[in-house]
Amino acid sequence: MNKYLSFDIEIYNELSENFDPKEIIPSVAAIGTCEDDIEYYYDIPHMSKSTAVDLVETMIANNALGIRPVAWNGTHFDFPILGFWSGMVEECADLAMQSIDLMLLVTFRRGHFLGLQKALDGAGLKGKLKKVTLKDGTPINDMTGAKAPQLWRDGEHEAVIAYLKEDIIQPLELIDEIVKNRGIKWISGTGRASFCRAKLTPVYECYKWDKSEYPYWLKNPVERDVFFDWMPESILKKYGIGS
């Protein structure tokens, strides 16, 4: 079995301009170690709090077996949403600290965010799913995560789950490329090939990295503390964050 457990959430309500995880309701989430081992967690009209608790407890059990959570920007998005919705904020913060957050491998080395699609392009992997089919047979050829909330509310659950499935598989495929290349490749907005050396390092260890590789031209690097401001003080102290 793969030693990494990919984790991703789709949400039920729209994101506000100032993202607040306390206000977000999950519609469906999934975890998986490979394409043939994916579990979906959802209820209708949206994920119940008891289902969210089941998901957290399952991830904790897997982590205890050495199957570490992996996500793209999970520290800032998926884990806080799940934590506040389930009421298990401390447990989700602990999982986030021990997880492999693939975006943070770049952000904490280079000081900027990176979209998953760019990393997939850089690795030569299939991109995020663009085409889904609605219940009446209508195709959507420009699917994005931003469309998932409305589609879910419209009852297009299968389309959203199809999109979510790819978001579970892709980080697992990307891990193999990161290990092989000893880092993450991506294509910048100007079409330039870029590279960030990185090992598969848990989040709490990434925080300790210095900022010596930040690009000289970067005027406003991402503040690392924004990834941890939702976490209880007990977890921050446990991992020496901010001290």
C-alpha positions as CSV (number, residue, x, y, z in Angstrom):
1,M,0.0,0.0,0.0
2,N,1.1,3.6,-0.7
3,K,2.5,5.2,2.4
4,Y,0.7,8.5,1.5
5,L,-3.0,9.3,1.9
6,S,-4.1,11.9,-0.5
7,F,-6.8,14.2,0.9
8,D,-9.0,16.9,-0.7
9,I,-12.3,18.7,0.0
10,E,-14.9,20.2,-2.3
11,I,-17.1,22.9,-0.6
12,Y,-20.9,23.5,-0.5
13,N,-21.0,27.3,-0.2
14,E,-19.1,30.0,-2.1
15,L,-15.8,31.3,-0.9
16,S,-15.9,34.8,0.4
17,E,-13.3,37.4,-0.7
18,N,-11.7,37.1,2.8
19,F,-11.5,33.3,3.2
20,D,-12.7,32.2,6.7
21,P,-12.6,28.4,7.2
22,K,-15.2,28.7,10.0
23,E,-17.8,29.8,7.5
24,I,-17.2,27.0,5.0
25,I,-19.4,23.9,4.7
26,P,-17.8,20.8,3.0
27,S,-20.0,19.1,0.4
28,V,-17.8,16.1,-0.2
29,A,-14.3,15.0,0.7
30,A,-12.1,12.0,-0.3
31,I,-9.0,10.2,0.8
32,G,-7.0,7.6,-1.1
33,T,-3.7,5.8,-1.4
34,C,-4.1,5.0,-5.2
35,E,-6.8,5.1,-7.9
36,D,-8.3,1.8,-6.7
37,D,-8.3,2.8,-3.1
38,I,-10.4,6.0,-2.7
39,E,-13.1,6.7,-0.1
40,Y,-15.6,9.4,-0.4
41,Y,-17.3,11.2,2.5
42,Y,-20.5,13.1,1.9
43,D,-24.2,13.4,2.8
44,I,-27.1,15.2,1.2
45,P,-27.4,18.2,1.0
46,H,-23.8,18.5,2.3
47,M,-21.4,16.7,4.6
48,S,-22.8,16.2,8.1
49,K,-20.7,16.9,11.1
50,S,-20.7,13.2,12.1
51,T,-19.4,12.3,8.7
52,A,-16.6,14.9,9.1
53,V,-15.7,13.3,12.4
54,D,-15.5,9.9,10.8
55,L,-13.2,11.3,8.2
56,V,-10.9,12.9,10.8
57,E,-10.8,9.7,12.8
58,T,-10.0,7.6,9.7
59,M,-7.1,9.9,8.8
60,I,-5.8,9.8,12.4
61,A,-5.9,6.0,12.3
62,N,-4.1,5.9,8.9
63,N,-1.5,8.3,10.1
64,A,-0.8,6.1,13.2
65,L,-0.1,3.3,10.7
66,G,2.5,5.4,8.9
67,I,0.2,6.4,6.0
68,R,0.9,10.1,6.1
69,P,-1.7,12.7,4.7
70,V,-0.7,14.5,1.6
71,A,-2.5,17.5,0.0
72,W,-2.0,20.6,-2.1
73,N,-2.4,23.6,0.1
74,G,-4.1,21.5,2.7
75,T,-2.6,23.4,5.6
76,H,-4.4,26.6,4.6
77,F,-7.6,25.2,3.1
78,D,-8.7,21.6,3.5
79,F,-7.5,20.9,7.1
80,P,-8.9,24.1,8.7
81,I,-12.3,23.6,6.9
82,L,-12.5,20.0,8.1
83,G,-11.3,21.0,11.6
84,F,-13.9,23.7,12.2
85,W,-16.8,21.7,10.6
86,S,-16.0,18.5,12.6
87,G,-15.3,20.4,15.8
88,M,-11.9,18.6,15.9
89,V,-9.7,21.6,15.3
90,E,-6.8,20.4,17.4
91,E,-6.8,17.0,15.8
92,C,-6.9,18.5,12.2
93,A,-4.1,20.9,13.1
94,D,-2.0,18.0,14.3
95,L,-2.7,16.1,11.1
96,A,-1.8,19.2,9.0
97,M,1.5,19.6,10.8
98,Q,2.4,16.0,10.1
99,S,1.1,16.0,6.5
100,I,3.1,16.6,3.3
101,D,1.7,19.8,1.9
102,L,3.1,19.7,-1.7
103,M,2.5,23.4,-2.3
104,L,4.4,24.4,0.9
105,L,7.5,22.6,-0.4
106,V,7.6,25.5,-2.9
107,T,6.0,28.3,-0.9
108,F,8.4,27.9,2.1
109,R,11.4,27.6,-0.2
110,R,10.6,30.3,-2.7
111,G,8.2,32.6,-0.9
112,H,5.3,32.4,-3.3
113,F,2.2,30.3,-4.0
114,L,2.0,27.8,-6.8
115,G,-1.0,26.4,-8.5
116,L,-1.3,22.6,-8.8
117,Q,-1.9,22.8,-12.5
118,K,1.5,24.4,-13.0
119,A,3.2,21.7,-11.1
120,L,1.4,19.0,-13.1
121,D,2.4,20.7,-16.3
122,G,6.0,20.9,-15.1
123,A,6.0,17.2,-14.3
124,G,4.5,16.2,-17.6
125,L,1.4,14.8,-15.9
126,K,-2.2,14.9,-17.0
127,G,-3.7,18.2,-15.8
128,K,-6.8,18.8,-13.6
129,L,-10.0,17.3,-15.0
130,K,-11.7,19.8,-17.4
131,K,-14.6,17.8,-18.7
132,V,-17.5,16.4,-16.6
133,T,-20.9,15.3,-17.7
134,L,-24.1,16.4,-16.0
135,K,-27.1,14.1,-15.3
136,D,-28.9,15.1,-18.4
137,G,-25.9,14.4,-20.6
138,T,-24.7,18.0,-21.0
139,P,-20.9,18.2,-21.0
140,I,-19.0,20.9,-19.1
141,N,-15.7,21.3,-20.9
142,D,-14.1,24.0,-18.6
143,M,-14.7,22.5,-15.1
144,T,-12.9,24.1,-12.2
145,G,-13.1,23.8,-8.4
146,A,-14.9,27.2,-8.4
147,K,-17.8,25.6,-10.2
148,A,-18.1,22.6,-7.8
149,P,-20.2,24.4,-5.1
150,Q,-23.0,25.3,-7.4
151,L,-22.9,22.0,-9.2
152,W,-23.2,20.2,-5.9
153,R,-26.1,22.3,-4.8
154,D,-27.8,21.6,-8.2
155,G,-27.6,17.9,-7.4
156,E,-24.8,17.2,-9.9
157,H,-23.0,15.0,-7.3
158,E,-21.5,12.5,-9.8
159,A,-19.8,15.3,-11.8
160,V,-18.3,16.9,-8.7
161,I,-17.1,13.5,-7.4
162,A,-15.5,12.8,-10.8
163,Y,-13.6,16.1,-10.5
164,L,-12.6,15.3,-6.9
165,K,-11.3,11.9,-7.8
166,E,-8.7,13.4,-10.1
167,D,-7.7,15.8,-7.4
168,I,-6.9,12.8,-5.2
169,I,-5.0,10.9,-7.8
170,Q,-2.8,13.8,-9.1
171,P,-0.9,14.5,-5.8
172,L,0.0,10.8,-5.6
173,E,1.4,10.9,-9.1
174,L,3.2,14.1,-8.4
175,I,4.9,12.6,-5.4
176,D,6.6,10.1,-7.6
177,E,7.9,12.9,-9.8
178,I,9.1,14.9,-6.9
179,V,11.1,12.0,-5.5
180,K,12.5,11.2,-9.0
181,N,13.5,14.8,-9.7
182,R,14.4,15.7,-6.1
183,G,12.1,18.6,-6.3
184,I,9.2,20.3,-8.1
185,K,9.2,21.6,-11.6
186,W,6.7,24.0,-13.0
187,I,6.0,26.4,-15.8
188,S,5.7,30.0,-14.9
189,G,3.1,32.4,-16.2
190,T,5.6,33.6,-18.8
191,G,6.2,30.0,-20.0
192,R,9.6,29.7,-18.2
193,A,10.6,26.4,-16.7
194,S,11.3,26.6,-13.0
195,F,12.5,24.2,-10.4
196,C,12.5,24.1,-6.6
197,R,14.6,21.4,-4.9
198,A,12.6,19.7,-2.2
199,K,12.2,16.5,-0.3
200,L,8.9,15.2,1.0
201,T,9.1,17.1,4.2
202,P,6.2,17.3,6.8
203,V,4.8,20.8,7.3
204,Y,6.3,21.4,10.8
205,E,9.8,20.8,9.4
206,C,9.1,23.1,6.4
207,Y,8.5,26.0,8.8
208,K,12.2,25.7,10.0
209,W,13.6,26.3,6.5
210,D,15.4,29.6,6.0
211,K,14.5,32.0,3.3
212,S,17.8,32.0,1.4
213,E,16.3,30.7,-1.8
214,Y,13.6,33.4,-2.1
215,P,13.9,35.1,-5.5
216,Y,15.7,38.4,-5.3
217,W,12.9,40.1,-7.2
218,L,10.2,38.9,-4.8
219,K,8.9,42.1,-3.1
220,N,6.1,40.7,-0.9
221,P,6.8,37.0,0.0
222,V,4.0,35.0,1.5
223,E,3.8,35.3,5.3
224,R,4.2,31.8,6.6
225,D,2.1,32.5,9.7
226,V,-1.1,32.7,7.6
227,F,-0.9,28.9,7.3
228,F,-1.0,28.4,11.0
229,D,-3.2,31.2,12.3
230,W,-6.2,28.8,12.6
231,M,-4.3,26.3,14.8
232,P,-4.8,26.1,18.6
233,E,-1.9,27.3,20.7
234,S,-1.3,23.8,22.0
235,I,-0.4,22.5,18.6
236,L,1.8,25.5,17.8
237,K,3.7,24.9,21.0
238,K,4.0,21.2,20.3
239,Y,5.8,21.9,17.1
240,G,7.6,25.0,18.1
241,I,5.8,27.3,15.6
242,G,6.1,31.0,16.2
243,S,8.3,30.5,19.3
